Amino acid sequence: MPAMKRFLVIGLGHFGSWVARALHAQGHEVIAVEEQGELVDRHASMVSRGVVGDATDRELLREIGAGTVDAAVISTGEDLATSILATLALRDMGVTDIFVKVTSPEAARALEAFQVRETIFPEREVAYRLAHRIASQTVLDYLPLSEGYSIQEIAIPDRWLGKTLRELALPQRYGIQVVAVYDVLTDTMQVVPDAEKPLKESDVAIVAGRDERVAEVLGESPG
């Protein structure tokens, strides 16, 4: 079991509360700061400590030990100023792992200038995943990585059935790597797939590579 860590979640809206719930369920210490007392009360059971207050108040952050957390998640909706001020306060306290939810590409660029660990744009990420799933008969799930690259969960195309990964030679021919193969019938995952094992209809492949090359190998237009 992983060692317990200490996290700060600023903002208990939909996104922040789900992050807090997930971290707390994993056994970690979660301190939450939220201006609305009603939200703190509503989510009291899913955090270690809920604090009603202004996340830009440096004295408040010092009092709750914000400078000692392993990572902080800032989710203040469209309030970009609060996100920036809270980020600056946490960085001055020595917190380096800061993740900020944003609502626009412009907000993401503004926060990235303050060297946050990552900006999260949930609506865009969900939209990308849904668009790839509904536009393809083969793609079951889609996780974007850097620009133009992704990890995709795909049903085995008919022309792959009975062939081995060595025969398909996807890395050499397309620059695509099969990182895992999941058998839906036996509920087993091969994280390092056997290159000599023939693929079957019940298999699902998890592949990583350029979107256009994945679309090419699946015989679909990249878009």
N, CA and C atoms as a LAMMPS dump frame, in Angstrom:
ITEM: TIMESTEP
0
ITEM: NUMBER OF ATOMS
669
ITEM: BOX BOUNDS ff ff ff
-5.0000000000000000e+02 5.0000000000000000e+02
-5.0000000000000000e+02 5.0000000000000000e+02
-5.0000000000000000e+02 5.0000000000000000e+02
ITEM: ATOMS id mol type element x y z
1 1 1 N 0.855 -1.192 0
2 1 2 C 0 0 0
3 1 3 C 0.891 1.242 0
4 2 1 N 0.613 2.241 -0.874
5 2 2 C 1.462 3.421 -0.935
6 2 3 C 1.417 4.215 0.361
7 3 1 N 2.52 4.909 0.66
8 3 2 C 2.586 5.71 1.876
9 3 3 C 1.577 6.848 1.805
10 4 1 N 1.033 7.215 2.963
11 4 2 C 0.051 8.291 3.004
12 4 3 C 0.726 9.62 2.68
13 5 1 N 0.102 10.379 1.83
14 5 2 C 0.599 11.702 1.482
15 5 3 C -0.371 12.767 1.978
16 6 1 N 0.073 14.003 1.882
17 6 2 C -0.721 15.132 2.362
18 6 3 C -1.025 16.043 1.176
19 7 1 N -2.304 16.302 0.958
20 7 2 C -2.708 17.104 -0.19
21 7 3 C -3.571 18.283 0.241
22 8 1 N -3.477 19.351 -0.544
23 8 2 C -4.332 20.52 -0.355
24 8 3 C -5.222 20.654 -1.578
25 9 1 N -6.522 20.777 -1.35
26 9 2 C -7.474 21.011 -2.441
27 9 3 C -8.138 22.353 -2.194
28 10 1 N -7.991 23.255 -3.137
29 10 2 C -8.597 24.583 -3.03
30 10 3 C -9.793 24.637 -3.967
31 11 1 N -10.973 24.786 -3.377
32 11 2 C -12.208 24.808 -4.153
33 11 3 C -12.908 23.466 -4.115
34 12 1 N -14.128 23.445 -3.589
35 12 2 C -14.878 22.192 -3.48
36 12 3 C -16.099 22.182 -4.4
37 13 1 N -15.911 22.705 -5.603
38 13 2 C -16.95 22.558 -6.619
39 13 3 C -16.953 21.122 -7.115
40 14 1 N -17.533 20.895 -8.284
41 14 2 C -17.643 19.522 -8.791
42 14 3 C -16.273 18.867 -8.95
43 15 1 N -15.354 19.547 -9.622
44 15 2 C -14.039 18.954 -9.881
45 15 3 C -13.245 18.79 -8.591
46 16 1 N -13.137 19.853 -7.82
47 16 2 C -12.353 19.792 -6.589
48 16 3 C -12.861 18.759 -5.605
49 17 1 N -14.184 18.658 -5.471
50 17 2 C -14.737 17.696 -4.515
51 17 3 C -14.47 16.259 -4.95
52 18 1 N -14.497 16.001 -6.27
53 18 2 C -14.204 14.646 -6.742
54 18 3 C -12.739 14.29 -6.537
55 19 1 N -11.849 15.264 -6.745
56 19 2 C -10.428 15.016 -6.481
57 19 3 C -10.22 14.723 -5
58 20 1 N -10.83 15.542 -4.146
59 20 2 C -10.698 15.343 -2.699
60 20 3 C -11.24 13.978 -2.287
61 21 1 N -12.398 13.617 -2.832
62 21 2 C -13.009 12.328 -2.505
63 21 3 C -12.081 11.17 -2.891
64 22 1 N -11.512 11.243 -4.098
65 22 2 C -10.65 10.16 -4.581
66 22 3 C -9.379 10.04 -3.747
67 23 1 N -8.76 11.16 -3.42
68 23 2 C -7.532 11.127 -2.618
69 23 3 C -7.806 10.61 -1.213
70 24 1 N -8.901 11.059 -0.632
71 24 2 C -9.263 10.622 0.723
72 24 3 C -9.584 9.132 0.736
73 25 1 N -10.25 8.65 -0.312
74 25 2 C -10.595 7.226 -0.395
75 25 3 C -9.353 6.358 -0.502
76 26 1 N -8.262 6.928 -1.02
77 26 2 C -7.001 6.192 -1.127
78 26 3 C -6.204 6.226 0.172
79 27 1 N -6.753 6.869 1.188
80 27 2 C -6.097 6.88 2.49
81 27 3 C -5.16 8.041 2.73
82 28 1 N -5.205 9.046 1.869
83 28 2 C -4.318 10.194 2.033
84 28 3 C -4.977 11.271 2.896
85 29 1 N -4.151 12.142 3.454
86 29 2 C -4.664 13.28 4.213
87 29 3 C -5.023 14.384 3.227
88 30 1 N -6.238 14.889 3.341
89 30 2 C -6.714 15.92 2.419
90 30 3 C -7.207 17.123 3.209
91 31 1 N -6.576 18.265 2.975
92 31 2 C -7.018 19.53 3.556
93 31 3 C -7.714 20.311 2.452
94 32 1 N -8.926 20.756 2.711
95 32 2 C -9.688 21.482 1.693
96 32 3 C -9.982 22.898 2.161
97 33 1 N -9.805 23.846 1.262
98 33 2 C -10.129 25.246 1.54
99 33 3 C -11.203 25.683 0.555
100 34 1 N -12.287 26.227 1.094
101 34 2 C -13.429 26.624 0.262
102 34 3 C -14.096 27.829 0.923
103 35 1 N -14.457 28.824 0.12
104 35 2 C -15.071 30.039 0.668
105 35 3 C -16.495 29.798 1.159
106 36 1 N -17.2 28.868 0.536
107 36 2 C -18.597 28.629 0.904
108 36 3 C -18.693 27.564 1.999
109 37 1 N -19.162 27.993 3.162
110 37 2 C -19.287 27.071 4.282
111 37 3 C -20.204 25.905 3.992
112 38 1 N -21.227 26.14 3.159
113 38 2 C -22.17 25.072 2.813
114 38 3 C -21.457 23.919 2.112
115 39 1 N -20.514 24.25 1.219
116 39 2 C -19.784 23.205 0.506
117 39 3 C -18.824 22.469 1.431
118 40 1 N -18.222 23.19 2.359
119 40 2 C -17.33 22.542 3.327
120 40 3 C -18.121 21.55 4.17
121 41 1 N -19.313 21.955 4.617
122 41 2 C -20.154 21.058 5.417
123 41 3 C -20.597 19.847 4.597
124 42 1 N -20.955 20.084 3.348
125 42 2 C -21.464 19.01 2.499
126 42 3 C -20.41 17.927 2.266
127 43 1 N -19.155 18.341 2.164
128 43 2 C -18.092 17.396 1.826
129 43 3 C -17.183 17.075 3.01
130 44 1 N -17.656 17.362 4.212
131 44 2 C -16.82 17.17 5.403
132 44 3 C -16.354 15.733 5.574
133 45 1 N -17.181 14.77 5.191
134 45 2 C -16.833 13.363 5.402
135 45 3 C -15.787 12.852 4.421
136 46 1 N -15.501 13.606 3.366
137 46 2 C -14.561 13.122 2.357
138 46 3 C -13.213 13.836 2.416
139 47 1 N -13.002 14.644 3.445
140 47 2 C -11.707 15.301 3.622
141 47 3 C -11.254 15.114 5.063
142 48 1 N -9.966 15.259 5.279
143 48 2 C -9.434 15.153 6.636
144 48 3 C -9.725 16.419 7.43
145 49 1 N -9.679 17.549 6.719
146 49 2 C -9.957 18.829 7.364
147 49 3 C -10.52 19.786 6.335
148 50 1 N -11.668 20.357 6.643
149 50 2 C -12.274 21.341 5.76
150 50 3 C -12.192 22.716 6.391
151 51 1 N -11.741 23.694 5.635
152 51 2 C -11.538 25.045 6.156
153 51 3 C -12.327 26.035 5.313
154 52 1 N -13.129 26.856 5.979
155 52 2 C -13.85 27.919 5.286
156 52 3 C -12.945 29.144 5.258
157 53 1 N -12.622 29.613 4.057
158 53 2 C -11.74 30.769 3.99
159 53 3 C -11.298 31.096 2.584
160 54 1 N -10.51 32.162 2.498
161 54 2 C -9.994 32.676 1.234
162 54 3 C -8.638 32.037 0.955
163 55 1 N -8.534 31.316 -0.146
164 55 2 C -7.302 30.587 -0.458
165 55 3 C -6.152 31.502 -0.851
166 56 1 N -6.427 32.799 -1.023
167 56 2 C -5.337 33.735 -1.314
168 56 3 C -4.788 34.369 -0.039
169 57 1 N -5.389 34.048 1.095
170 57 2 C -4.95 34.57 2.396
171 57 3 C -3.725 33.778 2.856
172 58 1 N -2.565 34.37 2.76
173 58 2 C -1.332 33.653 3.082
174 58 3 C -1.258 33.251 4.55
175 59 1 N -1.828 34.064 5.412
176 59 2 C -1.818 33.717 6.835
177 59 3 C -2.645 32.455 7.077
178 60 1 N -3.787 32.377 6.416
179 60 2 C -4.627 31.179 6.524
180 60 3 C -3.881 29.959 6.003
181 61 1 N -3.23 30.103 4.86
182 61 2 C -2.492 28.978 4.281
183 61 3 C -1.375 28.514 5.208
184 62 1 N -0.702 29.457 5.852
185 62 2 C 0.354 29.074 6.801
186 62 3 C -0.23 28.339 8.002
187 63 1 N -1.378 28.81 8.48
188 63 2 C -2.007 28.202 9.661
189 63 3 C -2.397 26.745 9.418
190 64 1 N -2.813 26.423 8.203
191 64 2 C -3.243 25.044 7.921
192 64 3 C -2.081 24.17 7.432
193 65 1 N -0.884 24.748 7.407
194 65 2 C 0.281 23.96 7.003
195 65 3 C 0.36 23.702 5.516
196 66 1 N -0.123 24.655 4.71
197 66 2 C -0.131 24.451 3.26
198 66 3 C 1.269 24.232 2.696
199 67 1 N 2.264 24.827 3.337
200 67 2 C 3.626 24.691 2.834
201 67 3 C 4.217 23.31 2.997
202 68 1 N 3.537 22.438 3.729
203 68 2 C 4.069 21.09 3.984
204 68 3 C 3.392 20.006 3.148
205 69 1 N 2.466 20.389 2.266
206 69 2 C 1.742 19.367 1.499
207 69 3 C 2.616 18.815 0.376
208 70 1 N 2.307 17.591 -0.032
209 70 2 C 3.03 16.969 -1.147
210 70 3 C 2.614 17.564 -2.487
211 71 1 N 1.351 17.964 -2.576
212 71 2 C 0.852 18.562 -3.819
213 71 3 C -0.425 19.33 -3.515
214 72 1 N -0.72 20.294 -4.385
215 72 2 C -1.939 21.086 -4.226
216 72 3 C -2.728 21.073 -5.526
217 73 1 N -4.05 21.029 -5.382
218 73 2 C -4.955 21.097 -6.531
219 73 3 C -5.814 22.338 -6.354
220 74 1 N -5.781 23.223 -7.344
221 74 2 C -6.55 24.463 -7.283
222 74 3 C -7.686 24.379 -8.288
223 75 1 N -8.911 24.511 -7.793
224 75 2 C -10.09 24.397 -8.653
225 75 3 C -11.085 25.483 -8.264
226 76 1 N -10.864 26.682 -8.789
227 76 2 C -11.692 27.829 -8.418
228 76 3 C -12.577 28.301 -9.567
229 77 1 N -12.889 27.41 -10.477
230 77 2 C -13.788 27.753 -11.57
231 77 3 C -13.186 28.78 -12.499
232 78 1 N -13.959 29.81 -12.827
233 78 2 C -13.502 30.832 -13.766
234 78 3 C -12.755 31.967 -13.08
235 79 1 N -12.537 31.847 -11.774
236 79 2 C -11.845 32.896 -11.022
237 79 3 C -10.337 32.758 -11.218
238 80 1 N -9.846 33.283 -12.339
239 80 2 C -8.432 33.155 -12.683
240 80 3 C -7.54 33.882 -11.689
241 81 1 N -7.989 35.047 -11.208
242 81 2 C -7.172 35.825 -10.272
243 81 3 C -6.89 35.035 -9.001
244 82 1 N -7.914 34.367 -8.474
245 82 2 C -7.72 33.56 -7.265
246 82 3 C -6.76 32.414 -7.535
247 83 1 N -6.888 31.777 -8.692
248 83 2 C -5.98 30.679 -9.032
249 83 3 C -4.534 31.157 -9.078
250 84 1 N -4.313 32.32 -9.684
251 84 2 C -2.952 32.854 -9.795
252 84 3 C -2.403 33.242 -8.428
253 85 1 N -3.204 33.954 -7.632
254 85 2 C -2.728 34.397 -6.318
255 85 3 C -2.468 33.214 -5.391
256 86 1 N -3.328 32.209 -5.443
257 86 2 C -3.116 31.012 -4.616
258 86 3 C -1.863 30.275 -5.073
259 87 1 N -1.651 30.222 -6.385
260 87 2 C -0.443 29.578 -6.919
261 87 3 C 0.814 30.288 -6.434
262 88 1 N 0.826 31.61 -6.518
263 88 2 C 1.986 32.385 -6.074
264 88 3 C 2.255 32.174 -4.592
265 89 1 N 1.186 32.166 -3.791
266 89 2 C 1.351 31.964 -2.349
267 89 3 C 1.947 30.594 -2.053
268 90 1 N 1.44 29.574 -2.713
269 90 2 C 1.929 28.211 -2.474
270 90 3 C 3.369 28.044 -2.945
271 91 1 N 3.697 28.636 -4.084
272 91 2 C 5.076 28.539 -4.568
273 91 3 C 6.036 29.229 -3.599
274 92 1 N 5.622 30.364 -3.058
275 92 2 C 6.463 31.067 -2.085
276 92 3 C 6.65 30.248 -0.813
277 93 1 N 5.705 29.353 -0.532
278 93 2 C 5.805 28.49 0.65
279 93 3 C 6.584 27.215 0.362
280 94 1 N 7.011 27.054 -0.878
281 94 2 C 7.827 25.892 -1.216
282 94 3 C 7.092 24.736 -1.845
283 95 1 N 5.798 24.911 -2.157
284 95 2 C 5.038 23.841 -2.804
285 95 3 C 5.362 23.871 -4.301
286 96 1 N 5.857 22.776 -4.821
287 96 2 C 6.248 22.732 -6.24
288 96 3 C 5.263 21.963 -7.111
289 97 1 N 4.545 21.011 -6.527
290 97 2 C 3.573 20.229 -7.303
291 97 3 C 2.196 20.877 -7.176
292 98 1 N 1.896 21.771 -8.116
293 98 2 C 0.628 22.501 -8.098
294 98 3 C -0.117 22.204 -9.397
295 99 1 N -1.335 21.711 -9.257
296 99 2 C -2.177 21.36 -10.399
297 99 3 C -3.384 22.299 -10.386
298 100 1 N -3.651 22.942 -11.515
299 100 2 C -4.713 23.948 -11.552
300 100 3 C -5.734 23.616 -12.63
301 101 1 N -6.997 23.577 -12.231
302 101 2 C -8.076 23.39 -13.207
303 101 3 C -8.332 24.723 -13.898
304 102 1 N -8.424 24.692 -15.229
305 102 2 C -8.693 25.908 -15.993
306 102 3 C -9.942 25.715 -16.84
307 103 1 N -10.478 26.84 -17.317
308 103 2 C -11.704 26.772 -18.114
309 103 3 C -11.501 27.265 -19.542
310 104 1 N -10.251 27.622 -19.889
311 104 2 C -9.99 28.087 -21.252
312 104 3 C -8.509 27.937 -21.567
313 105 1 N -8.161 27.862 -22.852
314 105 2 C -6.742 27.798 -23.234
315 105 3 C -5.971 29.027 -22.771
316 106 1 N -6.637 30.197 -22.768
317 106 2 C -5.977 31.427 -22.337
318 106 3 C -5.607 31.351 -20.861
319 107 1 N -6.518 30.81 -20.049
320 107 2 C -6.228 30.651 -18.622
321 107 3 C -5.087 29.666 -18.417
322 108 1 N -5.055 28.62 -19.232
323 108 2 C -3.971 27.634 -19.128
324 108 3 C -2.627 28.288 -19.399
325 109 1 N -2.561 29.119 -20.442
326 109 2 C -1.298 29.791 -20.767
327 109 3 C -0.877 30.732 -19.646
328 110 1 N -1.846 31.428 -19.054
329 110 2 C -1.527 32.351 -17.963
330 110 3 C -0.953 31.605 -16.766
331 111 1 N -1.559 30.472 -16.404
332 111 2 C -1.085 29.706 -15.246
333 111 3 C 0.253 29.054 -15.525
334 112 1 N 0.454 28.593 -16.748
335 112 2 C 1.722 27.935 -17.085
336 112 3 C 2.902 28.891 -16.959
337 113 1 N 2.628 30.197 -17.09
338 113 2 C 3.689 31.191 -16.923
339 113 3 C 4.189 31.225 -15.483
340 114 1 N 3.378 30.707 -14.566
341 114 2 C 3.766 30.675 -13.156
342 114 3 C 4.328 29.311 -12.755
343 115 1 N 4.656 28.511 -13.754
344 115 2 C 5.361 27.241 -13.562
345 115 3 C 4.595 26.256 -12.679
346 116 1 N 3.277 26.167 -12.903
347 116 2 C 2.52 25.126 -12.214
348 116 3 C 2.904 23.785 -12.826
349 117 1 N 2.705 22.712 -12.078
350 117 2 C 3.061 21.389 -12.585
351 117 3 C 2.215 21.019 -13.794
352 118 1 N 0.903 21.329 -13.708
353 118 2 C 0.013 20.96 -14.823
354 118 3 C -1.262 21.775 -14.747
355 119 1 N -1.772 22.176 -15.913
356 119 2 C -3.105 22.762 -15.98
357 119 3 C -4.052 21.695 -16.521
358 120 1 N -5.221 21.62 -15.929
359 120 2 C -6.2 20.601 -16.311
360 120 3 C -7.417 21.303 -16.894
361 121 1 N -7.795 20.891 -18.097
362 121 2 C -8.937 21.469 -18.808
363 121 3 C -9.939 20.337 -19.025
364 122 1 N -10.726 19.983 -17.986
365 122 2 C -11.577 18.782 -18.049
366 122 3 C -12.532 18.754 -19.233
367 123 1 N -13.163 19.887 -19.523
368 123 2 C -14.138 19.899 -20.61
369 123 3 C -13.481 19.544 -21.942
370 124 1 N -12.288 20.117 -22.195
371 124 2 C -11.602 19.83 -23.453
372 124 3 C -11.165 18.37 -23.523
373 125 1 N -10.628 17.859 -22.398
374 125 2 C -10.133 16.484 -22.401
375 125 3 C -11.265 15.485 -22.604
376 126 1 N -12.39 15.731 -21.934
377 126 2 C -13.546 14.843 -22.1
378 126 3 C -14.078 14.941 -23.528
379 127 1 N -14.096 16.154 -24.078
380 127 2 C -14.58 16.34 -25.449
381 127 3 C -13.704 15.591 -26.45
382 128 1 N -12.37 15.691 -26.286
383 128 2 C -11.462 14.967 -27.179
384 128 3 C -11.706 13.464 -27.113
385 129 1 N -11.842 12.963 -25.881
386 129 2 C -12.027 11.516 -25.716
387 129 3 C -13.335 11.064 -26.351
388 130 1 N -14.396 11.839 -26.11
389 130 2 C -15.697 11.47 -26.669
390 130 3 C -15.681 11.54 -28.193
391 131 1 N -15.073 12.596 -28.739
392 131 2 C -15.039 12.76 -30.195
393 131 3 C -14.341 11.587 -30.868
394 132 1 N -13.226 11.141 -30.3
395 132 2 C -12.509 10.015 -30.894
396 132 3 C -13.304 8.716 -30.766
397 133 1 N -14.013 8.564 -29.651
398 133 2 C -14.781 7.328 -29.458
399 133 3 C -15.96 7.241 -30.414
400 134 1 N -16.706 8.342 -30.566
401 134 2 C -17.915 8.263 -31.385
402 134 3 C -17.6 8.334 -32.877
403 135 1 N -16.4 8.834 -33.231
404 135 2 C -16.036 8.928 -34.646
405 135 3 C -15.401 7.648 -35.168
406 136 1 N -15.095 6.719 -34.281
407 136 2 C -14.4 5.5 -34.696
408 136 3 C -15.165 4.269 -34.247
409 137 1 N -15.173 3.255 -35.096
410 137 2 C -15.783 1.98 -34.716
411 137 3 C -14.802 1.115 -33.941
412 138 1 N -13.546 1.536 -33.892
413 138 2 C -12.502 0.721 -33.281
414 138 3 C -11.998 1.285 -31.961
415 139 1 N -11.914 2.617 -31.853
416 139 2 C -11.368 3.248 -30.65
417 139 3 C -12.388 3.173 -29.515
418 140 1 N -11.998 2.523 -28.416
419 140 2 C -12.877 2.366 -27.259
420 140 3 C -12.641 3.451 -26.224
421 141 1 N -11.409 3.952 -26.157
422 141 2 C -11.099 5.052 -25.247
423 141 3 C -9.88 5.784 -25.781
424 142 1 N -9.75 7.043 -25.375
425 142 2 C -8.706 7.906 -25.935
426 142 3 C -8.164 8.797 -24.836
427 143 1 N -6.853 8.78 -24.647
428 143 2 C -6.206 9.614 -23.635
429 143 3 C -5.139 10.466 -24.316
430 144 1 N -5.383 11.778 -24.466
431 144 2 C -4.389 12.624 -25.126
432 144 3 C -3.137 12.776 -24.282
433 145 1 N -1.989 12.795 -24.947
434 145 2 C -0.718 13.05 -24.276
435 145 3 C -0.25 14.429 -24.731
436 146 1 N 0.969 14.557 -25.236
437 146 2 C 1.401 15.83 -25.796
438 146 3 C 0.726 16.03 -27.144
439 147 1 N 0.894 17.206 -27.723
440 147 2 C 0.204 17.567 -28.954
441 147 3 C 0.392 16.516 -30.049
442 148 1 N -0.74 15.934 -30.484
443 148 2 C -0.695 14.978 -31.583
444 148 3 C -0.413 13.552 -31.188
445 149 1 N -0.173 13.301 -29.899
446 149 2 C 0.112 11.951 -29.417
447 149 3 C -0.966 11.524 -28.422
448 150 1 N -1.186 10.224 -28.34
449 150 2 C -2.204 9.732 -27.412
450 150 3 C -1.96 8.271 -27.067
451 151 1 N -2.663 7.838 -26.028
452 151 2 C -2.798 6.415 -25.725
453 151 3 C -4.244 6.056 -26.04
454 152 1 N -4.447 5.008 -26.835
455 152 2 C -5.795 4.629 -27.235
456 152 3 C -6.06 3.158 -26.92
457 153 1 N -7.273 2.917 -26.481
458 153 2 C -7.732 1.545 -26.243
459 153 3 C -8.561 1.144 -27.457
460 154 1 N -8.115 0.118 -28.172
461 154 2 C -8.775 -0.215 -29.436
462 154 3 C -9.196 -1.682 -29.479
463 155 1 N -10.332 -1.916 -30.132
464 155 2 C -10.732 -3.29 -30.436
465 155 3 C -9.796 -3.814 -31.524
466 156 1 N -9.514 -5.1 -31.491
467 156 2 C -8.588 -5.679 -32.466
468 156 3 C -9.225 -5.667 -33.86
469 157 1 N -8.616 -4.979 -34.833
470 157 2 C -9.165 -4.985 -36.199
471 157 3 C -9.173 -6.41 -36.767
472 158 1 N -10.125 -6.678 -37.646
473 158 2 C -10.256 -8.025 -38.214
474 158 3 C -8.956 -8.521 -38.847
475 159 1 N -8.241 -7.624 -39.522
476 159 2 C -7.029 -8.071 -40.224
477 159 3 C -5.87 -8.378 -39.271
478 160 1 N -6.012 -8.036 -37.977
479 160 2 C -4.986 -8.388 -36.989
480 160 3 C -5.232 -9.759 -36.373
481 161 1 N -6.47 -10.246 -36.472
482 161 2 C -6.83 -11.49 -35.789
483 161 3 C -5.964 -12.649 -36.268
484 162 1 N -5.456 -13.416 -35.312
485 162 2 C -4.616 -14.564 -35.631
486 162 3 C -3.165 -14.214 -35.879
487 163 1 N -2.847 -12.922 -35.909
488 163 2 C -1.463 -12.505 -36.129
489 163 3 C -0.803 -12.134 -34.797
490 164 1 N 0.504 -12.216 -34.761
491 164 2 C 1.247 -11.832 -33.559
492 164 3 C 1.731 -10.392 -33.699
493 165 1 N 2.105 -9.804 -32.572
494 165 2 C 2.645 -8.448 -32.61
495 165 3 C 3.951 -8.398 -33.399
496 166 1 N 4.705 -9.485 -33.336
497 166 2 C 5.944 -9.517 -34.109
498 166 3 C 5.643 -9.465 -35.617
499 167 1 N 4.6 -10.196 -36.029
500 167 2 C 4.22 -10.186 -37.444
501 167 3 C 3.72 -8.805 -37.874
502 168 1 N 2.958 -8.168 -37.004
503 168 2 C 2.391 -6.862 -37.349
504 168 3 C 3.466 -5.779 -37.422
505 169 1 N 4.503 -5.912 -36.59
506 169 2 C 5.649 -4.977 -36.616
507 169 3 C 5.193 -3.516 -36.583
508 170 1 N 4.285 -3.195 -35.669
509 170 2 C 3.727 -1.84 -35.614
510 170 3 C 4.763 -0.761 -35.292
511 171 1 N 5.707 -1.005 -34.367
512 171 2 C 6.708 0.042 -34.099
513 171 3 C 7.562 0.355 -35.324
514 172 1 N 7.952 -0.68 -36.039
515 172 2 C 8.819 -0.483 -37.196
516 172 3 C 8.073 0.144 -38.38
517 173 1 N 6.824 -0.261 -38.57
518 173 2 C 6.078 0.189 -39.75
519 173 3 C 5.332 1.5 -39.528
520 174 1 N 4.875 1.722 -38.279
521 174 2 C 4.034 2.895 -38.034
522 174 3 C 4.508 3.771 -36.868
523 175 1 N 5.51 3.326 -36.132
524 175 2 C 5.934 4.085 -34.958
525 175 3 C 4.94 4.006 -33.819
526 176 1 N 4.153 2.934 -33.795
527 176 2 C 3.129 2.735 -32.76
528 176 3 C 3.561 1.602 -31.838
529 177 1 N 3.376 1.805 -30.548
530 177 2 C 3.761 0.789 -29.575
531 177 3 C 2.521 0.214 -28.895
532 178 1 N 2.388 -1.113 -28.877
533 178 2 C 1.326 -1.766 -28.104
534 178 3 C 1.868 -1.964 -26.695
535 179 1 N 1.322 -1.197 -25.742
536 179 2 C 1.868 -1.223 -24.383
537 179 3 C 1.198 -2.269 -23.497
538 180 1 N 0.006 -2.727 -23.904
539 180 2 C -0.686 -3.751 -23.122
540 180 3 C -1.768 -4.391 -23.978
541 181 1 N -2.13 -5.617 -23.611
542 181 2 C -3.243 -6.317 -24.254
543 181 3 C -4.146 -6.854 -23.148
544 182 1 N -5.43 -6.525 -23.247
545 182 2 C -6.408 -6.943 -22.239
546 182 3 C -7.392 -7.927 -22.864
547 183 1 N -7.579 -9.074 -22.205
548 183 2 C -8.54 -10.085 -22.657
549 183 3 C -9.831 -9.888 -21.874
550 184 1 N -10.891 -9.458 -22.549
551 184 2 C -12.145 -9.15 -21.865
552 184 3 C -12.843 -10.398 -21.335
553 185 1 N -12.565 -11.55 -21.918
554 185 2 C -13.209 -12.786 -21.465
555 185 3 C -12.615 -13.298 -20.157
556 186 1 N -11.302 -13.248 -20.058
557 186 2 C -10.635 -13.758 -18.851
558 186 3 C -10.308 -12.655 -17.856
559 187 1 N -10.57 -11.402 -18.243
560 187 2 C -10.28 -10.243 -17.39
561 187 3 C -8.813 -10.232 -16.962
562 188 1 N -7.928 -10.473 -17.925
563 188 2 C -6.492 -10.47 -17.643
564 188 3 C -5.79 -9.442 -18.526
565 189 1 N -4.774 -8.823 -17.96
566 189 2 C -4.019 -7.792 -18.661
567 189 3 C -2.564 -8.21 -18.801
568 190 1 N -2.04 -8.152 -20.002
569 190 2 C -0.607 -8.347 -20.244
570 190 3 C 0.023 -6.97 -20.431
571 191 1 N 0.703 -6.486 -19.396
572 191 2 C 1.302 -5.154 -19.479
573 191 3 C 2.488 -5.156 -20.425
574 192 1 N 3.201 -6.269 -20.48
575 192 2 C 4.25 -6.45 -21.497
576 192 3 C 3.766 -7.579 -22.403
577 193 1 N 3.078 -7.25 -23.495
578 193 2 C 2.448 -8.285 -24.326
579 193 3 C 3.461 -9.26 -24.919
580 194 1 N 3.032 -10.512 -25.018
581 194 2 C 3.843 -11.553 -25.648
582 194 3 C 3.826 -11.33 -27.162
583 195 1 N 4.981 -11.001 -27.729
584 195 2 C 5.06 -10.681 -29.162
585 195 3 C 4.782 -11.88 -30.048
586 196 1 N 4.805 -13.097 -29.469
587 196 2 C 4.595 -14.313 -30.262
588 196 3 C 3.19 -14.882 -30.101
589 197 1 N 2.352 -14.227 -29.32
590 197 2 C 1.011 -14.749 -29.053
591 197 3 C 0.015 -14.167 -30.055
592 198 1 N -0.718 -15.019 -30.786
593 198 2 C -1.688 -14.513 -31.761
594 198 3 C -2.794 -13.704 -31.078
595 199 1 N -3.191 -12.621 -31.706
596 199 2 C -4.276 -11.795 -31.179
597 199 3 C -5.616 -12.439 -31.507
598 200 1 N -6.578 -12.271 -30.596
599 200 2 C -7.884 -12.889 -30.792
600 200 3 C -8.988 -11.858 -30.616
601 201 1 N -10.202 -12.255 -30.945
602 201 2 C -11.325 -11.318 -30.977
603 201 3 C -11.639 -10.729 -29.609
604 202 1 N -11.355 -11.463 -28.54
605 202 2 C -11.67 -10.97 -27.197
606 202 3 C -10.598 -10.036 -26.647
607 203 1 N -9.542 -9.793 -27.428
608 203 2 C -8.463 -8.916 -26.968
609 203 3 C -8.783 -7.448 -27.241
610 204 1 N -8.274 -6.615 -26.363
611 204 2 C -8.293 -5.16 -26.548
612 204 3 C -6.855 -4.694 -26.424
613 205 1 N -6.4 -3.896 -27.373
614 205 2 C -5.012 -3.423 -27.357
615 205 3 C -4.95 -1.982 -26.864
616 206 1 N -3.974 -1.706 -26.015
617 206 2 C -3.702 -0.337 -25.581
618 206 3 C -2.455 0.11 -26.328
619 207 1 N -2.629 1.085 -27.209
620 207 2 C -1.535 1.509 -28.082
621 207 3 C -1.169 2.963 -27.814
622 208 1 N 0.099 3.292 -28.05
623 208 2 C 0.583 4.661 -27.877
624 208 3 C 1.293 5.097 -29.149
625 209 1 N 1.031 6.327 -29.562
626 209 2 C 1.695 6.835 -30.756
627 209 3 C 1.034 8.098 -31.269
628 210 1 N 1.447 8.514 -32.455
629 210 2 C 0.847 9.685 -33.091
630 210 3 C -0.581 9.365 -33.527
631 211 1 N -1.489 10.302 -33.314
632 211 2 C -2.888 10.093 -33.685
633 211 3 C -3.028 9.711 -35.155
634 212 1 N -2.311 10.423 -36.029
635 212 2 C -2.463 10.173 -37.468
636 212 3 C -1.964 8.79 -37.858
637 213 1 N -0.929 8.303 -37.165
638 213 2 C -0.414 6.97 -37.48
639 213 3 C -1.345 5.885 -36.954
640 214 1 N -1.953 6.124 -35.778
641 214 2 C -2.927 5.163 -35.25
642 214 3 C -4.123 5.084 -36.191
643 215 1 N -4.612 6.245 -36.636
644 215 2 C -5.734 6.262 -37.58
645 215 3 C -5.363 5.545 -38.87
646 216 1 N -4.127 5.734 -39.301
647 216 2 C -3.662 5.086 -40.533
648 216 3 C -3.653 3.571 -40.396
649 217 1 N -3.127 3.078 -39.28
650 217 2 C -3.032 1.635 -39.108
651 217 3 C -4.412 1.007 -38.919
652 218 1 N -5.364 1.801 -38.418
653 218 2 C -6.724 1.294 -38.252
654 218 3 C -7.546 1.456 -39.524
655 219 1 N -6.949 2.1 -40.53
656 219 2 C -7.653 2.281 -41.795
657 219 3 C -8.724 3.33 -41.729
658 220 1 N -8.53 4.325 -40.833
659 220 2 C -9.513 5.391 -40.672
660 220 3 C -8.857 6.725 -40.981
661 221 1 N -9.652 7.667 -41.436
662 221 2 C -9.128 9.005 -41.715
663 221 3 C -8.781 9.681 -40.415
664 222 1 N -7.6 10.323 -40.282
665 222 2 C -7.249 11.016 -39.062
666 222 3 C -8.063 12.256 -38.826
667 223 1 N -8.821 12.658 -39.805
668 223 2 C -9.733 13.667 -39.524
669 223 3 C -9.899 14.921 -40.054
